[in-house]
Amino acid sequence: MNKKYIYLIWSLSVIFAATLWSLDWMLIRPQFYHFPAITIVFLEHFLWSLILSPFLFLSFGKIKTINRKVFISLFWVCLFWGLIWTLSITEAFFAAFRWESSLSVIVILQKLQPIFAIVLAAILLKEKLTKIFYLWAMIALVSVYFIVFPDIKLGISWTDFFNIPAIYAIVAAFSFWSSTVLWKTLVDDLWFSLSTALRFLFTSILAFFTLLISWNFFSISSLELLHWELLWVIVVTSGAFAMVLYYYWLKKIKASSATIFELAWPLSAIFFDYIFNWKLLTPIQFIASWVLILCFFMIINEWKKIESK
């Protein structure tokens, strides 16, 4: 395949994964908001650790060779990405579903991820970012603001960011991308299948102990058949599957680019809101959406030029 199309496919795969997350949070997760967030986090990771368990047995010899540096990186990823990010963002969205906070606040704060990611990618991964990339990244972030806050008068200045759910969203943003940067270094030392299996296994263990300490273990018994069916839908489609898809292709593209492509989450959310809830887009949202899509392709084009040199 022509090299100029390969990066496009990789980038669109990351965008597709972010779109699956949006579908998850719009349609599936709201069915669980009355359960403790840690219960859902534990069950999702436990089910995926069962699915990926064969990779652990097949790679037992490789596991024995893991050195201290790799183990520390793996533990950081499991703690911050696996447990803290998933738990924080779930707590934040559940609070919004319970009307304890504005959903738009959670989305816009969670989209602080690009700021953390670009800084960490430049420092730790030594990614060389061009002026053109910074320009389109800035335009993309501004576009997301207008997608989330189409009414300028009711934007950030009218919004309460000083509440517990908002803090959860900020913690989630930092946790996601601090662990993402380490993940890119981790998969260089371990096979992707093995590192992914270990990630879900260790995270499910951490989540299990958190579930016990928080006295929420018996909340599992309150899950009905519908909830178990929805959990499996999350596992095989929009939840862990999207995460695996996202991180597999993250090996191929720059972390700084991936964080901009992940803005497909709020972009797709407004379209799902229209499809399922018949909520029309405002003219500002419509224009901002097309500007964000343009940013995606301009960043893809910029990195295609760099990779071809």
N, C-alpha and C positions, 0 to 999 in steps of 0.2 A: 504493500500500500504506500502511496505517496506520502512522504514525511509531513507535508504541509497539512494533511488531513488527520494524522495521528494525534497531534496535540489537541485538535478540535474534538476528537472522540473522547480523549481522556477528560477534557474540561467539561464536556456535556454529561459525562458519567457522574462527575461530582455534582453538577447542577441537578441531575436527576435524583441523586441521593438526598439532596437538600429538599427537593420537592416532595419526596416520600415522607420526610420528617414533618413537613407542613401538613400533609394529608393526615398523618398520625395525630398531630396535636389538634387539628380542626374537628376530626370525626371520632377518633377512638379514645384518646386519653380522657376526654371529658366524662366518659362513662365510669371513671375510677376516682374522681376527685374527692369522694367522701371516704375513701380508704387512706390510711397513712401512706405517704409517698414512698417510704422505705420498703413497704410491703411489695409494691409494684416493681421497684428497682431490683429487689432481691429476686423475685420470681422471674423477671425478664432475663436477668443474667444467669440464673440457675438453669433455666430451660435451654439457653444457648450453650452453656457449658456442657450440658448433656449431649447436645447435637455435635459439638466439636470434640468430645472426649476421645474419639478414635485417633485424632491427630496426636494426642498426648501419648497414647500407647505406641503409636508408630514412630514417634520421635523421642522415645525414652533415652536413647543414647545421647542425643543432642542436648537434652535437658541436663544431663549430668555434667556437661562441659560448660554450662553457663558460669561466667565469672562474676566477680562482685560488682563491677561497673555495670554490666548488663542487668544484673538482678536489681540494682538500685534504680536504674532507669525504668525497668518493668514495674517495680513497686510504685514509683511515682506516677506512672501512667494509670495503673489500677486504682490508686488512691484518688488522684485528682480528676482524671478523665472518667474512669469507671464509676467511682462512688460519689465523689463530691460534685462533679459536674452534673451527673444524671440526677442525683438527689436534689441538688439546688434548683435546677431548672424545672424539675417535676414539682417541687414545693412551690416555686414561684407561679407556675401555670395553674396548679390546683387552687392557690389563693385567688387567682384571677377568676377561675371558674366559680369560686364561692363568693365572688363579688367583694373580696377583701382588698383588691387592687385592680387597677386598670390593665386590661390585656395589652393595650398599646404600649404602656410603660414597660412591661416585661419584655416585649418584643424589641423595643428600641434599645433598652439597656443591654439585652443579650447580644445585640448587634454591635456592642463595643468590641466584640471579638476581633474584628479586623485590625483595630488599633494595637491590641496586645500582640496579635499574630505577626504583623508587619515588623514591629520593633524586635520581637524575639527572633524572628526568622533572619533579620539582618545581623543581629548580635551573635546568636548561637549557631545558625546554619550558614552564616556568611553569604546569604543570598544578595546578589548585586541587583538593586532595583533602579530602574531608569526614571528619569524625570517624567516621561510619558506615562509610566505605570502609576506614579504618585498622583498625576493629574486625574487620570480616569478613576483611580481608587477614591479620590476625594469627591468626584462627581457622583460616584456610585453611592457613597455614604449619604450625601445630601439628598439623592433621589429616594433612598430608603426612608429618610426622615419625612419627606412629603407623602410617601406611600402610607406610612403609619399615621401621620398627622395631616390629613388632607385639608383640614380647617386650620389655617395658619394662626388664627386668633386663639385657637384652643390647643396650641402646641405645647412645647416644653415649658414655657413661662407659666402655663396654667396647670401644670401637672405636678403631682406630689411624688417626688422621687425618694423621699425620706421615710420609707416604711420597710418592714421586714421583707416582704416579697421582692421589693426593688433591690435590697441588699443581696438576696439570694440570686437574682439575675446577674448582678455584677460579679459575684463570686463564681457563678457558672461561666461567665465570659472569660475570666482569667484562667480558670481551671482547664477549660476546653483547649485553649491554645497553648498554655504552658506545657501540657501533656502532648499536644500534637507535635510540637517541635521535637520533643524527646522521642516520640514514636517514629519519626523519620530516621532518627539515628539508630533506634532499636531494631528496626526491620533490616538494617544493614548487617547486623550481627546474628539475627535469628531468621529462620524462614517465616514468611508472612503467616502461613497456616499455623505454625507453632506459636508464634507470638500472640496471634489472635486468640487461640485456644487458652493459652496461659492467662491472657488478659481477662477473659470472661470467667475462668475458674477462680483466680485470685480475687476478682471483684465480687463474685458471688459469696466467697468466704468472708470478705470484709463486710458485705451487706448483711450476711447472716448474723454476725456478731453485733452489728449495729441494730438489727431487728430485735435481738435478744435484750440488749442493754436498754433500748427504748421501750421495752415491754409491749411490743406490737406483734409478737410472733403469732398469737392466737387470732389476729385479724384475718389470717389466711383462711380460717374456717368460715368466714363470712362471705367468701367469694361464691357466687352462684355459677351455674353452668354457662350462662352468657358471658360472664367475666373471664372464665377459662378459655372460652372460644376466642374472645377478643385478644387475650394474651397471646395465643398462638398466632393470631393474625398479625399482631405487633412483631412477634419473633420472626416470622417468615417473610414479612414484607417491609413495613415502614419503620420498625424499630431497629433491632440489632442487625438485620440484613442490610438496611440502608447504611448503618455505621460501618459494617464490613466492606460494603461496596465503596463507600467514601474513602476509607483509609487504604484500600487496595490501590485505588487510582491516585491517591495522594503520593504514593511512591514515585509516580511518573511526572508529576507537575510540581511547581514551586508552591511552598506552603503559603506564601504571600498572595499568590493568585487564587489558590483554593479558598482562602478566607473571603475573597470578594465574590467568587462563584457561589459560596454558601448563602449569600444574600438572596438567592432564589427562594429561600424559605419564606420571608415576608412577602416577596413578590407573588409567589404561587398562592399564599394564604388569602390574598384579597380576591383572587380569581376563584378559589374554592368557595369563598364566602358568597360570591355571586352565583356560582353553579348550584350550591346546596341550600343557600338561604335567600337567594334572589336579592342580595344587597348590591345595588348598582355602584359602579365606580364613579367617583367624582371626576371632573375634567382634570384636576391637579393630579389625582392618582393615575389616571390614564396616561398623561404626559410623562409623569415620573417613571411609570412602568416601562415605557418605551425607551426612555433615557437610560434606565438601568440595564435593559437588554442590550442597548448599544454599547454600554460600558463593558459588558461581558465580552462581546465580540472584539472590541478594540483591544482589551487586555489579552485575549487569545491571540490576536494578530500580532501584538507586540512581542509576545513570547515565542511565537513561531519565527519571527525575524531573528531573535536572539539565538534560538536553538539551531537555526540554519547556518549561522556563522561558523 
